[in-house]
Amino acid sequence: MRWTRIAAERAFVEAERLADQKNVDSIRQAIAKYEEAARLYRTLGERGEEAVCLDRIGKMYSALGEKQKALEYYTQALAIIRAVGDRAGEASLLNNIGMVYDAFGEKQKALEHLTQALALRRAMGDRAGEATTLNNIGAVYDALGEKQKALEYYTQAQAIIQAVRRSGK
């Protein structure tokens, strides 16, 4: 088990290094390393770590413009994150899923997921995450042509960002 954990951690660190290079080849290599790490974490029964890897794979596919694959990985990660009770991870994944639906043009599904993420972030007191999600909701309303509603969300996000900067958190 110890060697499996070491191998999982090495694969994850290597995936992160590759992902940071931000080019198509390194992103594809990062996906393979994240998949290796996810498989090893699953073997160890470390579901939270497995979900983090799946989330990262989703982000890599999103960066490549492969939104359907991103959605598949985000959805897998979300099921695990909910099972382990990681509310912060759940909020992040709901936000990511919302943004994929936005990219698909499925604005109502985007808003449903973003609204769920917003509720979780508010419940946890995650002000920075709340601002991000408010901004994303504003962008969806902006794309729908609901400029006044978009402005309301953007304004809320801006106020939180300023408050967070002032408090230094």
Secondary structure, DSSP 8 states (H G I E B T S, - for coil): -HHHHHHHHHHHHHHHHHHHH-SHHHHHHHHHHHHHHHHHHHHHT-HHHHHHHHHHHHHHHHHTT-HHHHHHHHHHHHHHHHHHT-HHHHHHHHHHHHHHHHHHT-HHHHHHHHHHHHHHHHHHT-HHHHHHHHHHHHHHHHHTT-HHHHHHHHHHHHHHHHHHHHHT-
